[in-house]
């Protein structure tokens, strides 16, 4: 199953020490670069360590949004933040089965 995630599901579960739930439920996640940037800026040190470990282990993978999907990102950015816009565009472009998002 191909799953793309926004920052909030990852950050919130990491903050309560339950990032493992995402790995157990989905196996792996794709995130766009804007989501990776949001996660790197997360201020909770314990959660940040868990997120960086997941990235290092490879079950969370950063994938750039293709240039062909940029018009959709620009359109979605009128109403959504960059991470959400990129997550939706990446999900559409990669034919993801699910998108984890909080909006």
FIDO-872159 format. One line per field, with one value per residue: chain; x, y, z of N, C-alpha, C, O in turn; residue number from 1. Coordinates in steps of 0.1 Angstrom, whole numbers, plus 2048, in hexadecimal, padded with zeros to 3 digits. Example, Ala and Ser with C-alpha at 12.3 -4.5 7.8 and 13.67 -1.06 7.14 Angstrom:
% residues 2
unit [A; A]
n_c1 [884; 880]
n_c2 [7C7; 7EA]
n_c3 [84E; 847]
ca_c1 [87B; 889]
ca_c2 [7D3; 7F5]
ca_c3 [84E; 847]
c_c1 [884; 881]
c_c2 [7DF; 800]
c_c3 [84E; 84F]
o_c1 [88E; 886]
o_c2 [7DF; 80B]
o_c3 [855; 850]
pos [1; 2]
% end
This chain:
% residues 103
unit [A; A; A; A; A; A; A; A; A; A; A; A; A; A; A; A; A; A; A; A; A; A; A; A; A; A; A; A; A; A; A; A; A; A; A; A; A; A; A; A; A; A; A; A; A; A; A; A; A; A; A; A; A; A; A; A; A; A; A; A; A; A; A; A; A; A; A; A; A; A; A; A; A; A; A; A; A; A; A; A; A; A; A; A; A; A; A; A; A; A; A; A; A; A; A; A; A; A; A; A; A; A; A]
n_c1 [809; 806; 80D; 80A; 814; 80B; 81B; 80F; 802; 819; 829; 819; 814; 82E; 834; 825; 832; 82B; 831; 836; 81E; 816; 829; 823; 809; 80A; 822; 835; 83B; 837; 844; 842; 85A; 854; 846; 85A; 86A; 85A; 859; 874; 876; 868; 862; 863; 87A; 87D; 869; 872; 88A; 880; 873; 888; 896; 884; 885; 8A0; 8A0; 891; 876; 865; 865; 873; 866; 869; 851; 847; 84F; 83B; 825; 824; 812; 7FA; 802; 806; 7EB; 7DE; 7EB; 7DF; 7CB; 7D5; 7F1; 814; 81E; 807; 7FC; 811; 811; 7F8; 7FB; 811; 806; 7F2; 801; 811; 7FF; 7F5; 7E7; 7DC; 7D9; 7E7; 7DB; 7D3; 7BF]
n_c2 [7F4; 816; 833; 855; 86F; 88C; 8A5; 8A7; 88E; 87D; 88D; 891; 877; 86F; 881; 877; 860; 84A; 845; 82D; 822; 82A; 81E; 803; 801; 809; 802; 811; 834; 84F; 870; 892; 8AB; 8C4; 8BB; 8AD; 8C2; 8D0; 8BD; 8BB; 8D3; 8D0; 8D5; 8C4; 8B1; 895; 88A; 893; 885; 86A; 86D; 873; 85B; 849; 853; 84D; 831; 82C; 826; 83C; 850; 86A; 87A; 88D; 8A4; 8A1; 8B5; 8B7; 8B6; 8CE; 8E4; 8DB; 8DC; 8F8; 901; 8F4; 900; 918; 914; 902; 8F9; 8F7; 8DC; 8CC; 8D1; 8C7; 8AC; 8A3; 8A7; 896; 87E; 87B; 87B; 865; 850; 848; 833; 83D; 85C; 86C; 885; 8A4; 8B6]
n_c3 [800; 7F7; 808; 80F; 824; 837; 84D; 867; 870; 874; 885; 89B; 8A5; 8AA; 8BF; 8D4; 8D8; 8C7; 8AD; 8A1; 89B; 882; 871; 877; 86E; 853; 847; 836; 82F; 818; 815; 80B; 802; 80F; 825; 832; 839; 84C; 860; 867; 874; 88B; 8AD; 8C4; 8D3; 8D9; 8C9; 8B0; 8AE; 8AC; 893; 882; 885; 879; 85F; 859; 85B; 846; 842; 841; 826; 813; 7F7; 7DB; 7CD; 7AD; 791; 77F; 78F; 79C; 794; 7A1; 7BC; 7BF; 7BB; 7D0; 7E5; 7E9; 7FC; 80E; 824; 81B; 81F; 820; 807; 7F6; 7FF; 7F6; 7DA; 7D5; 7DC; 7C9; 7B1; 7B5; 7B6; 7CF; 7E8; 800; 812; 82D; 840; 851; 84C]
ca_c1 [800; 80E; 807; 811; 810; 80E; 823; 808; 800; 826; 82E; 810; 816; 83B; 833; 820; 83A; 824; 834; 836; 811; 816; 831; 81C; 7FC; 80C; 82F; 83D; 835; 83E; 841; 848; 865; 84E; 842; 866; 86F; 852; 85D; 881; 875; 860; 86A; 864; 886; 87A; 861; 87C; 893; 879; 870; 895; 899; 87B; 88B; 8AC; 89C; 88B; 867; 860; 86E; 870; 865; 866; 846; 84C; 84D; 82E; 81A; 825; 806; 7F1; 807; 803; 7DD; 7DA; 7F1; 7D6; 7C3; 7DC; 7FF; 81C; 81F; 7FB; 7FB; 81A; 80D; 7ED; 800; 819; 7FD; 7EB; 80B; 817; 7F4; 7F5; 7DB; 7D7; 7E0; 7E4; 7DB; 7CA; 7B6]
ca_c2 [800; 822; 83D; 862; 876; 89A; 8A5; 8A6; 880; 879; 895; 88F; 86A; 86F; 889; 86E; 853; 83F; 845; 81F; 81E; 82C; 813; 7F6; 802; 80B; 7FD; 81C; 840; 859; 87D; 89B; 8B3; 8CE; 8B4; 8AA; 8CF; 8D2; 8B3; 8BF; 8DF; 8CC; 8D9; 8B9; 8A9; 886; 887; 895; 879; 85F; 870; 871; 84D; 843; 856; 846; 823; 82B; 824; 849; 854; 877; 879; 89A; 8A5; 8A3; 8C2; 8B7; 8B8; 8DB; 8EC; 8D7; 8E1; 906; 902; 8F0; 909; 923; 911; 8F9; 8FC; 8F0; 8CE; 8C6; 8D2; 8BE; 89F; 89F; 8A6; 88A; 872; 87A; 878; 857; 847; 843; 82D; 845; 868; 870; 894; 8A8; 8C1]
ca_c3 [800; 7F6; 811; 810; 830; 83B; 859; 873; 876; 878; 890; 8A7; 8AB; 8B0; 8CB; 8DF; 8D9; 8C1; 89E; 89D; 896; 873; 86B; 878; 866; 844; 843; 832; 82B; 810; 818; 802; 808; 818; 832; 839; 83F; 858; 86A; 86C; 87D; 897; 8B9; 8CE; 8D1; 8D9; 8BC; 8A5; 8AE; 8A6; 885; 87B; 885; 86F; 852; 858; 859; 838; 841; 83D; 81B; 80D; 7E9; 7D5; 7C5; 79F; 78A; 778; 799; 7A2; 793; 7AB; 7C8; 7BF; 7BC; 7DD; 7EF; 7EB; 807; 818; 826; 811; 821; 81C; 7F8; 7F0; 802; 7ED; 7CD; 7D4; 7DD; 7BC; 7A7; 7B7; 7B7; 7DC; 7ED; 80B; 816; 83B; 841; 85C; 847]
c_c1 [809; 806; 810; 80B; 814; 816; 81B; 806; 80E; 82A; 826; 812; 824; 83B; 82E; 827; 834; 826; 834; 829; 810; 81D; 829; 80F; 7FF; 819; 839; 835; 83D; 83A; 848; 852; 85F; 84A; 84F; 86C; 867; 856; 86B; 880; 86D; 868; 86B; 870; 884; 873; 86A; 885; 88C; 876; 87D; 899; 891; 880; 897; 8AA; 896; 87D; 85F; 86A; 869; 870; 861; 859; 84B; 848; 83F; 822; 81B; 819; 7FC; 7F5; 804; 7F4; 7D9; 7E0; 7E9; 7CE; 7CA; 7EA; 807; 81D; 813; 7F9; 804; 816; 802; 7F2; 808; 810; 7F6; 7F5; 810; 80C; 7F4; 7E7; 7D4; 7E0; 7DD; 7E6; 7D1; 7C1; 7A9]
c_c2 [80C; 82D; 849; 869; 885; 89A; 8A2; 897; 87B; 880; 892; 881; 869; 876; 881; 861; 848; 840; 837; 81B; 820; 821; 806; 7F6; 802; 806; 808; 828; 848; 867; 886; 8A4; 8BE; 8C8; 8B1; 8B7; 8D2; 8C9; 8B6; 8CA; 8DC; 8CE; 8CE; 8B0; 89A; 882; 888; 88A; 86D; 861; 86E; 863; 846; 846; 84F; 837; 821; 828; 830; 84D; 861; 875; 887; 899; 8A8; 8B0; 8C3; 8B9; 8C6; 8E4; 8E8; 8DC; 8F0; 908; 8FF; 8F9; 915; 921; 909; 8FE; 8F3; 8E1; 8C7; 8C6; 8C8; 8AF; 89A; 89E; 899; 87E; 870; 875; 869; 84C; 840; 83D; 836; 851; 86B; 87F; 898; 8B3; 8BB]
c_c3 [800; 7FE; 811; 81D; 831; 848; 865; 879; 87B; 885; 89D; 8AD; 8B0; 8BD; 8D7; 8E0; 8D1; 8B1; 899; 897; 887; 86C; 86B; 86F; 857; 83F; 840; 82E; 821; 815; 80E; 80A; 812; 826; 839; 840; 84C; 863; 870; 876; 889; 8A3; 8C4; 8CB; 8D0; 8CC; 8B0; 8A3; 8A8; 897; 87D; 87A; 87A; 861; 84F; 855; 84B; 837; 83E; 832; 815; 7FE; 7E4; 7CD; 7B7; 79A; 784; 782; 7A0; 7A0; 79E; 7B8; 7C9; 7C1; 7CB; 7E8; 7F1; 7F8; 812; 81A; 81C; 813; 81D; 80D; 7F2; 7F3; 7F8; 7DF; 7CB; 7D4; 7CF; 7B2; 7A9; 7B8; 7C4; 7E0; 7F8; 80C; 824; 83C; 84B; 858; 842]
o_c1 [812; 7FB; 81C; 7FF; 81E; 817; 821; 809; 80E; 82E; 82B; 813; 826; 843; 831; 822; 836; 81D; 831; 828; 809; 819; 829; 80C; 7F8; 81B; 844; 829; 84A; 82F; 853; 853; 865; 84C; 850; 871; 86D; 857; 86D; 889; 86B; 873; 873; 86F; 88A; 877; 86A; 888; 892; 877; 87D; 89F; 896; 880; 89A; 8B1; 896; 877; 854; 876; 85D; 87A; 857; 856; 853; 83D; 838; 817; 812; 815; 7F5; 7ED; 7FF; 7F0; 7D1; 7DA; 7EC; 7CA; 7C6; 7F0; 802; 81D; 814; 7F5; 800; 818; 802; 7EE; 808; 813; 7F5; 7F2; 813; 80F; 7F2; 7DD; 7C8; 7EC; 7D1; 7F0; 7C7; 7BA; 7A0]
o_c2 [80D; 830; 848; 868; 889; 88F; 89B; 895; 874; 87A; 891; 880; 862; 872; 883; 858; 83C; 83C; 835; 812; 818; 81C; 7FE; 7EB; 7FB; 805; 809; 827; 847; 869; 883; 8A4; 8C0; 8CE; 8B3; 8B6; 8D6; 8CD; 8B4; 8CC; 8E5; 8CA; 8D0; 8A9; 894; 878; 880; 885; 866; 857; 867; 85E; 83D; 83E; 84A; 831; 816; 826; 830; 84F; 864; 870; 88D; 88F; 8B2; 8B6; 8CD; 8BC; 8C9; 8EB; 8F1; 8E1; 8F5; 911; 907; 8FB; 91D; 92B; 909; 905; 8EA; 8D9; 8BC; 8BC; 8C1; 8A7; 88F; 894; 893; 874; 865; 86C; 863; 841; 834; 841; 836; 852; 86B; 884; 891; 8B9; 8C2]
o_c3 [808; 7FB; 813; 81F; 82B; 84E; 86E; 884; 885; 88F; 8A8; 8BA; 8BB; 8C6; 8E2; 8E6; 8D5; 8AA; 88D; 88F; 880; 862; 862; 869; 84F; 833; 845; 82B; 822; 819; 80A; 816; 81C; 830; 846; 84B; 855; 86E; 87C; 87F; 891; 8A4; 8CD; 8C1; 8C7; 8C6; 8A7; 898; 89F; 890; 872; 871; 873; 858; 844; 84E; 846; 82C; 83A; 835; 813; 7F8; 7E8; 7C7; 7B5; 79E; 784; 77E; 7A8; 7A9; 7A3; 7C0; 7D4; 7C9; 7D1; 7F3; 7FA; 7FF; 81E; 812; 817; 809; 817; 807; 7E8; 7EA; 7F3; 7D8; 7C1; 7CD; 7CA; 7AA; 79F; 7BB; 7C5; 7DA; 7F9; 809; 828; 83A; 84E; 861; 83E]
pos [1; 2; 3; 4; 5; 6; 7; 8; 9; 10; 11; 12; 13; 14; 15; 16; 17; 18; 19; 20; 21; 22; 23; 24; 25; 26; 27; 28; 29; 30; 31; 32; 33; 34; 35; 36; 37; 38; 39; 40; 41; 42; 43; 44; 45; 46; 47; 48; 49; 50; 51; 52; 53; 54; 55; 56; 57; 58; 59; 60; 61; 62; 63; 64; 65; 66; 67; 68; 69; 70; 71; 72; 73; 74; 75; 76; 77; 78; 79; 80; 81; 82; 83; 84; 85; 86; 87; 88; 89; 90; 91; 92; 93; 94; 95; 96; 97; 98; 99; 100; 101; 102; 103]
% end
